[in-house]
Amino acid sequence: MRASTNELLHAAYGQYALGAFNVCNLEQVHGLFRGATEARAPVIVQFTRVMRDYAHPLMLEQLLRGAAMIYPNVTFAVHHDHGDEASCADAIESGHYSSVMIDASHLPFEQNVAATSRVVEMAHRRGLAVEAELGQLKGVEDEMSVEGKDALLTDPAQAEEFVERTGCDSLAVAVGTSHGAYKFSGSQRLRLEVLAEIKRRLAGFPLVLHGGSAVPRDEIERIRNSGGEFDSSASGVPEGDLSQAISLGVTKVNIATDGRLIWTRVHREFFRDHPGEFDFMQPGRTYMKDFAGFVEGKCRSLGAAGKSPTLDHSANPSRNHAAAKPGASASLAKPSASSALKSKRKGRREHPKFAAR
């Protein structure tokens, strides 16, 4: 059942993180929902601009409608990842999303504030949450790349100002990770001290970690052994670092590369071992099974297993009926995410930093 991104984030804050999985085809959607079912974990389903262009927004929406019926016990929010102003506006107007991300991090600070504020105004009118980004990640975000020498960590003081001025609901921070299979260079790791200072300034505010894939060594080696080419420096975010990040305010972890690595490994090994086969459903079945196992394990490592709230089907029948429609959200009965959201927001408003909000 669909749920509000904000309610899921505020229910999770300080306790566990939500896995936010980028998917774009039938096999990935099945695998994601099977894994979430096994873990009994809430998840966020993410579509980027490129994914929307590849599969078409209406096709992606129909996949989710089917998944909601096939896997009724999965609580999920739908998020537009790495949008620009135009794609965010389209996603907001579609009624299919509960949150959007405006990525204006490549712009100067004042322009980022202005672009984010415009999207916040559009989204909040329709009841959607907005994720923004401050600082830049080394690597590739769809067609947008940022050279390592230009990568910028998020400045904690700017983060505080940015949240106050834009009214965004969560913030993606640059703390050392990058997109793709090469998260770190040399001995670099997550800059936990930067996260700690951001949390100190923005207590109770959900932070987002992009580039959260683990890039398992076993997957890399199996891909290389079946003809793939990966440098030995390919590496991801260690589980221990994720646990510390969650304690420092990270409430949403974006995962895309790991799903692509599993897809690559499954198909390379299948066609290596069965060169005469051409039935794409055979490796497709393997991928769904392996991706589901990965999703289940990732939800457990993020502490989200068993956290899927029960859905209140009786408190407000008319709202429950509306929640089955695209873009609507169900009330979360247990634990009470809505009450958690209200209490956390109340606490933030009492703090002078959030008085304007």
VEXBA-613906 format. One line per 2 residues: their letters; for each residue x, z, y of N, C-alpha, C. Coordinates in pm, whole numbers, plus 50000, padded with zeros to 5 digits. Atoms other than C-alpha are relative to their C-alpha. Example, Ala and Ser with C-alpha at 12.3 -4.5 7.8 and 13.67 -1.06 7.14 Angstrom:
<pts>
as) 50089:50000:49881:51230:50780:49550:50090:50000:50120 ~ 49918:49994:49881:51367:50714:49894:49923:50073:50109
</pts>
This chain:
<pts>
mr) 50085:50000:49881:50000:50000:50000:50089:50000:50124 ~ 49924:50003:49876:50122:49920:50348:49989:50132:50075
as) 49998:49877:49921:50219:50209:50572:50069:49971:50132 ~ 49936:50012:49870:50340:50263:50925:50150:50026:49988
tn) 49855:49978:50000:50716:50222:50971:50035:50131:50066 ~ 49970:49876:49929:50719:50506:51222:49969:50123:49916
el) 50035:49884:50082:50539:50744:50987:50100:50018:49886 ~ 49901:49990:50109:50779:50663:50702:50133:50052:50053
lh) 49872:49957:49944:51084:50709:50927:49998:50148:50034 ~ 50004:49860:49956:50972:51041:51067:49976:50096:49884
aa) 50012:49917:50120:50871:51173:50724:50135:50017:49932 ~ 49871:49999:50069:51220:51088:50597:50109:50071:50078
yg) 49889:49957:49915:51430:51207:50891:50059:50134:49955 ~ 49928:49879:50036:51694:51460:50792:49993:50039:49855
qy) 50016:49966:50142:51591:51460:50425:50051:49888:49908 ~ 49959:50115:50080:51650:51111:50287:49995:49876:50089
al) 50005:50126:49925:51685:50750:50399:49914:49901:49924 ~ 50080:50107:50058:51455:50457:50340:50089:49879:49974
ga) 49934:50126:50027:51600:50154:50168:49920:49888:50064 ~ 50064:50114:49934:51521:49847:50380:50062:49874:49942
fn) 49946:50109:50082:51561:49543:50157:49958:49864:50055 ~ 50028:50137:49959:51590:49184:50277:49970:49916:49878
vc) 50042:50084:50113:51401:48956:50038:49936:49872:50055 ~ 50059:50124:49949:51277:48599:50061:49940:49912:49890
nl) 50062:50084:50103:51149:48475:49723:49925:50087:49899 ~ 50085:49932:50097:50920:48565:49434:50079:50098:49915
eq) 49922:49914:50089:51194:48706:49211:50046:50127:50072 ~ 49957:49883:49926:51324:48936:49483:49885:50096:50029
vh) 50115:49915:49972:50977:49063:49573:49959:50077:49875 ~ 50032:49931:50125:50896:49140:49208:50104:50110:49972
gl) 49896:49902:50029:51232:49312:49161:49994:50121:50091 ~ 50008:49891:49904:51195:49518:49477:49884:50094:49966
fr) 50117:49916:50024:50845:49641:49394:50007:50069:49863 ~ 49982:49933:50130:50931:49711:49029:50095:50119:50015
ga) 49905:49892:49980:51231:49917:49136:49940:50116:50076 ~ 50064:49895:49922:51031:50107:49395:49897:50076:49916
te) 50096:49934:50089:50763:50176:49133:50070:50099:49909 ~ 49926:49912:50092:51017:50320:48890:50055:50123:50072
ar) 49942:49889:49925:51176:50535:49160:49894:50084:50070 ~ 50107:49935:49923:50840:50633:49313:50049:50028:50142
ap) 49939:49988:49868:51007:50568:49647:49934:49906:50100 ~ 50045:50090:49894:50875:50429:49976:50115:49906:50038
vi) 49898:50096:49962:51059:50117:50089:49953:49922:50122 ~ 50030:50091:49892:51077:49882:50385:50038:49859:49955
vq) 49976:50139:50035:51046:49508:50316:50037:49926:50128 ~ 49949:50063:49878:51245:49301:50565:50010:49849:49987
ft) 49983:50144:49990:51233:48937:50669:50073:49968:50131 ~ 49929:50043:49880:51485:48786:50911:49941:49869:50052
rv) 50042:50130:49945:51433:48483:51133:50031:49888:49902 ~ 49960:50107:50092:51624:48268:50885:49913:50000:49876
mr) 50087:49992:50117:51418:48394:50593:49860:49946:50031 ~ 50131:50051:49960:51098:48321:50783:50002:49848:50012
dy) 49987:50145:49991:51221:47970:50855:50012:49936:49862 ~ 49975:50053:50134:51329:47920:50493:49872:49996:49916
ah) 50114:49988:50091:51017:48040:50314:49865:49974:50067 ~ 50118:50008:49914:50757:48017:50597:49930:50136:50004
pl) 50062:49868:49987:50592:48333:50734:49874:50018:49918 ~ 50124:49986:50077:50260:48261:50563:50028:50016:49851
ml) 49964:49984:50140:50426:48224:50222:50049:50141:49972 ~ 49949:49864:50017:50608:48554:50267:49886:50101:50002
eq) 50114:49909:49992:50284:48726:50366:49918:49996:49872 ~ 50078:50011:50124:50105:48592:50058:50072:50069:49884
ll) 49924:49929:50103:50387:48724:49837:49975:50150:50009 ~ 50022:49857:49983:50337:49069:49984:49857:50041:49967
rg) 50137:49969:50038:49961:49056:49944:49988:50010:49848 ~ 50001:49995:50145:50012:48978:49577:50070:50123:49947
aa) 49924:49883:50045:50274:49250:49538:49921:50129:50021 ~ 50079:49880:49973:50043:49509:49697:49891:50020:49895
mi) 50103:49990:50103:49780:49429:49434:50062:50027:49862 ~ 49935:49985:50130:50021:49410:49138:50065:50138:49987
yp) 49929:49871:50001:50211:49728:49235:49931:50095:50099 ~ 50080:49923:49904:49942:49947:49398:50059:50136:50035
nv) 49943:49867:49973:50149:50266:49380:50120:49997:50093 ~ 49884:50011:49911:50427:50133:49605:49954:50011:50145
tf) 50023:49988:49856:50416:50251:49966:50111:49924:50072 ~ 49899:50083:49934:50589:49999:50189:49958:49965:50142
av) 50020:50052:49865:50626:49896:50550:50063:49861:50005 ~ 49949:50137:49986:50693:49537:50662:50068:49987:50136
hh) 49915:49998:49881:50970:49478:50916:50060:49862:50023 ~ 49930:50124:49962:51099:49174:51104:50141:50039:50044
dh) 49861:49959:49980:51478:49207:51094:50075:49898:50086 ~ 49915:50084:49914:51721:49069:51355:49922:49890:50070
gd) 50079:50096:49926:51461:48903:51569:50052:49978:50141 ~ 49984:50019:49856:51494:48747:51911:49863:50022:50063
ea) 50127:49971:49934:51221:48780:52171:49887:49910:49949 ~ 50104:50094:50045:51036:48470:52051:49952:50035:49860
sc) 50042:49969:50137:51038:48563:51681:49930:50135:49993 ~ 50069:49870:49996:50942:48923:51761:49858:49982:50049
ad) 50135:50024:49948:50648:48800:51966:49911:49937:49894 ~ 50077:50066:50105:50537:48576:51680:49962:50099:49889
ai) 50027:49901:50104:50569:48858:51427:49895:50101:50046 ~ 50096:49904:49946:50377:49099:51651:49860:49940:50000
es) 50132:50064:49990:50094:48852:51708:49941:49968:49863 ~ 50050:50038:50133:50070:48765:51337:49914:50109:49937
gh) 50071:49890:50063:49939:49110:51246:50050:50035:49861 ~ 49948:49979:50135:50154:49106:50931:50109:50108:49993
ys) 49884:49910:49997:50421:49355:51041:49961:50136:50057 ~ 50019:49869:49940:50439:49725:51117:50116:50036:50093
sv) 49888:49978:49908:50771:49699:51305:50080:49872:50014 ~ 49911:50113:49976:51012:49449:51455:50132:50053:50052
mi) 49870:49967:49941:51379:49457:51543:50037:49893:50101 ~ 49947:50092:49900:51491:49299:51867:50152:50019:50004
da) 49854:49992:50000:51860:49222:51837:50053:49927:50123 ~ 49938:50053:49878:51995:49174:52187:50137:50064:50020
sh) 49874:49926:49993:52318:49357:52104:50116:49914:50048 ~ 49894:50090:49955:52525:49049:52187:49997:49981:50151
lp) 50014:50013:49856:52403:49067:52548:50066:50119:50070 ~ 49954:49885:49922:52548:49286:52824:49895:50111:49999
fe) 50086:49883:50014:52400:49636:52832:49869:49987:50076 ~ 50121:50007:49920:52152:49580:53115:49904:49893:49948
qn) 50085:50104:50056:52025:49256:52961:49939:50044:49867 ~ 50052:49945:50125:51988:49430:52624:49885:50096:50030
va) 50107:49908:49960:51784:49704:52795:49875:49923:50041 ~ 50114:50076:49950:51563:49446:52965:49926:49930:49887
at) 50063:50072:50110:51502:49237:52651:49929:50096:49905 ~ 50061:49901:50089:51435:49543:52437:49873:50058:50062
sr) 50117:49943:49933:51194:49686:52695:49882:49905:49996 ~ 50110:50098:50006:50993:49364:52699:49936:49998:49862
vv) 50055:50000:50136:50957:49368:52319:49927:50130:49972 ~ 50067:49871:50018:50870:49739:52321:49860:49996:50063
em) 50131:50008:49934:50590:49671:52568:49902:49918:49918 ~ 50086:50085:50083:50451:49389:52351:49958:50073:49873
ah) 50025:49939:50130:50482:49584:52026:49912:50123:50011 ~ 50076:49875:49987:50345:49917:52145:49854:49974:50034
rr) 50140:50036:49973:50032:49745:52276:49923:49974:49872 ~ 50063:50030:50128:49963:49643:51917:50023:50108:49895
gl) 49978:49889:50092:50072:49972:51758:50118:49982:49907 ~ 49882:50022:50083:50401:49841:51614:50119:50077:50054
av) 49876:49933:49961:50735:50021:51618:50107:49895:50028 ~ 49891:50090:49964:51051:49865:51760:50134:50064:49968
ea) 49860:49965:50024:51406:49891:51631:50085:49914:50092 ~ 49907:50073:49914:51682:49793:51872:50141:50021:49948
el) 49860:49985:50043:52058:49759:51835:50089:50012:50121 ~ 49902:49981:49895:52342:49880:52052:50138:50006:49936
gq) 49871:50018:50066:52700:49784:51970:49990:49880:49909 ~ 50000:50120:50082:52804:49491:51755:50075:50023:49871
lk) 49938:49989:50132:52891:49459:51388:50085:49877:49973 ~ 49914:50110:50042:53180:49249:51265:49937:49930:49881
gv) 50055:50075:50113:53062:48973:51033:49892:49906:50043 ~ 50101:50102:49975:52764:48744:51008:49860:50057:49987
ed) 50141:49965:50003:52398:48811:51091:49924:49868:50007 ~ 50059:50132:50007:52226:48495:50973:50093:49902:50070
em) 49915:50100:49936:52357:48226:51209:50087:50057:50111 ~ 49924:49938:49892:52504:48475:51458:50122:50071:49944
sv) 49880:49933:50047:52866:48581:51406:50071:50070:50115 ~ 49924:49924:49902:53080:48835:51586:50140:50018:49946
eg) 49863:49988:50045:53457:48817:51557:50041:50147:49996 ~ 49957:49862:50016:53627:49134:51439:50060:50059:50126
kd) 49934:49948:49879:53828:49162:51757:49901:50037:50109 ~ 50103:49972:49899:53504:49174:51959:49899:50105:49953
al) 50096:49902:50053:53326:49428:51736:50004:50127:50085 ~ 50009:49884:49913:53206:49721:51941:49922:50111:49931
lt) 50074:49885:50048:53113:50066:51821:49897:50043:50105 ~ 50102:49951:49907:52802:50220:51972:50055:50118:50079
dp) 49958:49890:49913:52882:50442:52268:49888:50104:50003 ~ 50107:49900:50008:52689:50770:52223:49927:50024:50132
aq) 50064:49978:49870:52626:50819:52595:49909:49882:50035 ~ 50084:50117:49976:52496:50463:52626:49878:50001:49909
ae) 50113:49993:50092:52279:50517:52319:49890:50090:50055 ~ 50097:49907:49941:52113:50814:52487:49925:49935:50115
ef) 50061:50068:49886:52051:50616:52805:49909:49886:49954 ~ 50074:50117:50049:51934:50310:52611:49863:50040:49944
ve) 50126:49954:50060:51669:50501:52413:49904:50048:50108 ~ 50084:49949:49893:51540:50676:52724:49938:49886:50082
rt) 50046:50106:49910:51512:50353:52925:49910:49899:49930 ~ 50075:50106:50068:51369:50123:52659:49875:50051:49929
gc) 50112:49948:50077:51132:50352:52467:49996:49947:49858 ~ 49997:50049:50138:51243:50200:52134:49978:50116:49903
ds) 50038:49898:50098:51144:50385:51817:50111:50035:49902 ~ 49883:49973:50083:51470:50360:51620:50113:49915:50053
la) 49884:50069:49944:51822:50244:51695:50102:49969:49891 ~ 49892:50042:50089:52065:50044:51485:50132:50020:50072
va) 49874:49964:49936:52412:50174:51558:50118:49935:49927 ~ 49877:50057:50055:52753:50016:51507:50100:50113:49981
vg) 49911:49887:50029:52966:50279:51335:50105:49963:49895 ~ 49890:50041:50087:53217:50073:51140:49967:49901:49892
ts) 50035:50096:50104:53019:49861:50895:49990:49859:50058 ~ 50025:50138:49959:52972:49485:50904:49904:49940:49900
hg) 50086:50071:50094:52735:49238:50744:50087:49921:49903 ~ 49926:50079:50097:52836:49037:50438:50068:50086:49894
ay) 49937:49934:50114:53056:49126:50141:50129:50072:50037 ~ 49875:49937:49956:53351:49251:50347:49965:50100:50110
kf) 50049:49901:49905:53222:49568:50511:50111:50060:50084 ~ 49891:49933:49933:53558:49713:50603:50129:49921:49981
sg) 49867:50058:50015:53910:49591:50663:50101:50114:49993 ~ 49899:49897:50014:54213:49789:50557:49942:50131:49951
sq) 50046:49868:50042:54144:50161:50534:49880:50049:50081 ~ 50112:49959:49917:53848:50162:50773:49882:50045:49915
rl) 50121:49952:50064:53532:50350:50677:49899:50032:50109 ~ 50101:49962:49901:53216:50474:50846:50059:50098:50101
rl) 49953:49909:49895:53290:50642:51177:49898:50112:50016 ~ 50098:49892:50004:53101:50958:51100:50003:50086:50125
ev) 49993:49919:49878:53225:51131:51414:49918:49936:50113 ~ 50084:50069:49902:53049:50865:51624:49853:50029:49971
la) 50137:49966:50039:52729:50921:51428:49964:50142:50040 ~ 50027:49860:49969:52757:51295:51478:49972:50019:50149
ei) 50021:49986:49857:52782:51258:51855:49870:49933:50044 ~ 50128:50064:49969:52488:51015:51867:49886:50093:49960
kr) 50105:49908:50044:52279:51260:51665:49988:50119:50096 ~ 50005:49886:49908:52376:51543:51901:49922:49966:50126
rl) 50067:50043:49877:52249:51344:52197:49856:49957:49976 ~ 50133:50052:50032:51942:51202:52020:49943:50075:49879
ag) 50048:49920:50112:51833:51488:51797:49857:49962:49963 ~ 50133:50034:50049:51535:51394:51581:49965:49853:50010
fp) 50029:50142:49980:51561:51024:51665:50056:49919:49883 ~ 49954:50074:50118:51583:50782:51366:50108:49897:50034
lv) 49891:50097:49987:51910:50590:51342:49999:49907:49879 ~ 50002:50102:50105:51955:50274:51136:50142:49953:49972
lh) 49869:50050:50040:52262:50167:50940:49985:49859:49946 ~ 49997:50137:50049:52305:49792:50910:50127:49982:49917
gg) 49884:50020:50086:52547:49653:50653:50017:50113:49901 ~ 49995:49883:50088:52456:49927:50405:50021:49970:49853
sa) 49979:50034:50141:52528:49738:50082:50127:50064:49945 ~ 49885:49936:50066:52768:49892:49830:50106:49899:49957
vp) 49910:50106:50048:52925:49558:49719:50076:50051:49876 ~ 49935:49941:50118:52997:49692:49367:50115:49914:49947
rd) 49882:50070:50051:53338:49602:49229:49966:49922:49874 ~ 50036:50068:50123:53182:49513:48893:49930:49867:50027
ei) 50068:50125:49966:52955:49253:49053:50101:49895:50049 ~ 49899:50093:49947:53249:49097:49239:50084:49942:49887
er) 49915:50047:50110:53462:49077:48924:49923:49907:49908 ~ 50078:50088:50088:53182:48927:48716:49974:49864:50066
ir) 50016:50127:49930:53118:48663:48982:50130:49920:49995 ~ 49870:50069:50006:53489:48580:48993:50028:49947:49860
ns) 49977:50042:50138:53503:48561:48613:49910:49886:49956 ~ 50089:50111:50034:53220:48309:48614:50011:49885:50100
gg) 49972:50114:49914:53372:48075:48871:49984:50024:50148 ~ 50017:49971:49858:53293:48245:49200:50132:50036:50066
ef) 49879:49970:49925:53550:48298:49470:49974:50111:50100 ~ 50007:49887:49909:53574:48637:49634:50139:50058:50014
ds) 49874:49933:49976:53874:48797:49794:49994:50141:49942 ~ 49997:49867:50061:53983:49122:49632:49967:50110:50100
sa) 50030:49898:49900:53918:49300:49962:49850:50022:50021 ~ 50144:49981:49986:53540:49265:49926:49965:50144:49964
sg) 50034:49860:50025:53399:49616:49954:49880:50039:50085 ~ 50120:49956:49929:53094:49808:50071:50007:50145:50039
vp) 50009:49862:49953:52973:50148:50184:49990:50094:49881 ~ 50005:49905:50113:53053:50430:49936:49877:50090:50008
eg) 50118:49914:50005:52762:50645:49821:50022:50131:50075 ~ 49973:49874:49932:52931:50957:49955:49987:49989:50151
dl) 50013:50022:49857:52948:50809:50304:49854:49991:50041 ~ 50143:50010:49969:52577:50727:50290:49936:50138:50006
sq) 50057:49864:50001:52492:51087:50203:50032:50073:50130 ~ 49963:49936:49874:52686:51210:50505:49927:49938:50118
ai) 50069:50068:49891:52528:50947:50727:49855:50046:50011 ~ 50138:49952:49999:52180:51063:50625:49991:50136:50067
sl) 50001:49867:49937:52267:51417:50729:50025:49990:50150 ~ 49970:50019:49858:52370:51272:51067:49897:49910:50069
gv) 50109:50069:49931:52040:51104:51148:49966:49861:49951 ~ 50033:50133:50052:52053:50776:50955:49878:50012:49909
tk) 50128:49987:50070:51698:50728:50827:49957:49869:49935 ~ 50030:50132:50056:51693:50357:50738:50132:49930:49973
vn) 49876:50068:50040:51966:50169:50548:49966:49858:49959 ~ 50028:50141:50027:51959:49790:50552:50087:49948:49886
ia) 49930:50049:50120:52052:49618:50225:49961:49854:49975 ~ 50024:50142:50027:52086:49242:50181:50105:49944:49906
td) 49890:50061:50076:52428:49152:50040:49993:50033:49852 ~ 50002:49962:50142:52389:49347:49715:49900:49917:49922
gr) 50098:50083:50068:52074:49155:49626:50048:49858:49979 ~ 49946:50135:50011:52252:48826:49689:50113:49994:49897
li) 49893:49996:50100:52551:48931:49480:49942:50001:49859 ~ 50063:49996:50132:52324:49013:49186:49945:49862:49965
wt) 50052:50136:50022:52152:48674:49224:50112:49905:49960 ~ 49886:50088:50027:52489:48496:49229:50058:50026:49863
rv) 49943:49965:50131:52623:48685:48927:49910:49955:49886 ~ 50094:50036:50107:52309:48631:48717:50001:49850:49976
hr) 50010:50145:50017:52292:48257:48782:50133:49938:49958 ~ 49870:50054:50042:52666:48190:48751:50025:50028:49852
ef) 49977:49966:50141:52685:48374:48419:49906:49922:49909 ~ 50096:50070:50085:52370:48210:48285:50042:49855:49978
fr) 49967:50142:50016:52477:47854:48354:50141:49978:49944 ~ 49871:50006:50068:52833:47927:48241:49980:50011:49849
dh) 50022:49974:50142:52705:48058:47908:49900:49904:49936 ~ 50102:50092:50052:52419:47807:47874:50001:49871:50082
pg) 49985:50120:49915:52543:47481:48032:49894:49893:49975 ~ 50102:50100:50029:52267:47279:47865:49861:50039:50046
ef) 50133:49952:49958:51981:47489:48005:49967:49955:50142 ~ 50043:50032:49864:51777:47395:48308:49869:50070:50036
df) 50121:49924:49972:51484:47636:48291:50036:50116:50094 ~ 49963:49900:49902:51522:47838:48611:49932:50134:49977
mq) 50068:49874:50022:51278:48100:48485:50082:50096:49913 ~ 49920:49910:50084:51530:48233:48231:50093:50088:50084
pg) 49921:49910:49914:51786:48355:48488:49912:50075:50099 ~ 50091:49931:49908:51492:48441:48714:49951:50131:49941
rt) 50045:49876:50064:51365:48696:48462:50112:50104:49998 ~ 49887:49907:50000:51711:48847:48431:50022:50058:50139
ym) 49979:49952:49863:51742:48868:48808:49896:50106:50037 ~ 50104:49902:49966:51408:49047:48847:50030:50135:49936
kd) 49969:49875:50071:51511:49304:48585:50120:50069:50064 ~ 49879:49939:49945:51859:49359:48730:49981:50046:50144
fa) 50024:49960:49861:51743:49369:49091:49911:50124:50004 ~ 50086:49881:50007:51470:49619:48999:50084:50123:49966
gf) 49913:49888:50033:51733:49841:48837:50087:50042:50116 ~ 49919:49969:49881:51950:49814:49147:49918:50074:50104
ve) 50086:49936:49899:51660:49902:49380:49968:50143:49960 ~ 50029:49864:50045:51565:50202:49169:50120:50091:50023
gk) 49880:49919:49982:51924:50328:49171:50032:50026:50146 ~ 49971:49983:49857:51966:50270:49544:49904:50101:50062
cr) 50097:49903:49946:51646:50459:49624:50037:50142:49958 ~ 49958:49867:50045:51773:50749:49415:50121:50048:50078
sl) 49879:49959:49929:52112:50751:49587:49971:50033:50147 ~ 50039:49970:49863:51939:50754:49927:49913:50125:50009
ga) 50082:49880:50003:51736:51057:49818:49852:49975:50013 ~ 50141:50036:49979:51405:50867:49843:49917:50002:49873
ag) 50075:50000:50126:51311:50881:49474:49901:50116:49997 ~ 50103:49899:50008:50987:51069:49420:49937:50035:50134
ks) 50051:49967:49867:50912:51067:49794:49883:49912:50043 ~ 50110:50087:49962:50643:50801:49789:49874:50084:50019
pt) 50117:49915:49975:50343:50970:49954:49877:49947:49930 ~ 50128:50043:50054:50000:50964:49797:49916:49947:50115
ld) 50082:50062:49899:49747:50755:49983:49863:50066:50004 ~ 50129:49934:49983:49437:50921:50123:49889:49897:50000
hs) 50107:50098:50013:49149:50706:49999:49864:50055:50043 ~ 50131:49941:49974:48876:50950:50098:49982:50050:50143
an) 50012:49939:49867:48956:51089:50442:49929:49909:50098 ~ 50060:50092:49906:48850:50776:50625:49981:49866:49930
ps) 50020:50122:50078:48698:50502:50408:50011:49874:50082 ~ 49994:50122:49920:48669:50256:50695:50143:49964:50031
rn) 49861:50030:49973:49037:50292:50779:50070:49952:49874 ~ 49938:50042:50125:49133:50262:50413:49969:49854:49971
ha) 50036:50140:50018:48944:49933:50397:50086:49913:50091 ~ 49919:50079:49907:49130:49811:50704:50144:49995:49957
aa) 49860:49995:50038:49461:49919:50557:50036:49894:49897 ~ 49973:50104:50099:49425:49659:50282:50028:49866:50067
kp) 49979:50125:49929:49442:49390:50549:50142:49995:50053 ~ 49866:50012:49946:49774:49252:50673:50012:50068:50135
ga) 49973:49939:49872:49926:49450:50955:49940:50138:50017 ~ 50060:49867:49990:49713:49760:50897:50079:50097:49915
sa) 49924:49900:50073:49854:50087:50769:49906:50105:49943 ~ 50079:49894:50063:49718:50347:50532:50043:50135:50054
sl) 49964:49862:49965:49704:50715:50615:50080:50058:49886 ~ 49917:49938:50101:49970:50909:50433:49954:50143:49983
ak) 50061:49869:50020:49817:51215:50274:50100:50108:49963 ~ 49911:49896:50049:50104:51397:50103:50134:49939:49962
ps) 50002:49906:49889:50347:51468:50244:49937:49939:50124 ~ 50070:50049:49882:50174:51440:50583:50099:49941:50098
as) 49906:50066:49911:50391:51184:50757:49949:49998:50142 ~ 50053:50007:49864:50154:51159:51050:50020:50132:50072
sa) 49978:49871:49935:50177:51534:51117:50148:50021:50027 ~ 49856:49990:49977:50554:51515:51075:50039:49919:50123
lk) 49972:50086:49886:50560:51229:51324:49961:50071:50129 ~ 50047:49935:49878:50353:51426:51577:50089:50117:50037
sk) 49920:49883:49970:50561:51741:51544:50138:49962:50049 ~ 49867:50041:49957:50891:51559:51574:49995:49941:50141
rk) 50011:50058:49867:50773:51360:51874:49973:50109:50104 ~ 50026:49890:49908:50639:51679:52030:50129:50072:50035
gr) 49874:49934:49976:50977:51841:51984:50091:49919:50090 ~ 49916:50085:49918:51150:51543:52140:49951:50000:50144
re) 50051:50003:49864:50920:51539:52440:50034:50129:50076 ~ 49967:49874:49934:50996:51904:52508:50144:50000:50048
hp) 49861:50012:49958:51363:51806:52538:50002:49913:50126 ~ 50000:50078:49876:51441:51681:52893:50042:49856:49982
kf) 49955:50137:50021:51608:51371:52753:49883:49908:49969 ~ 50112:50082:50042:51270:51254:52620:49876:50026:50085
aa) 50115:49965:49918:51047:51386:52896:49927:49878:50051 ~ 50060:50121:49945:50988:51036:53032:49917:49927:49899
r) 50071:50071:50105:50852:50925:52698:49876:50074:49959
</pts>
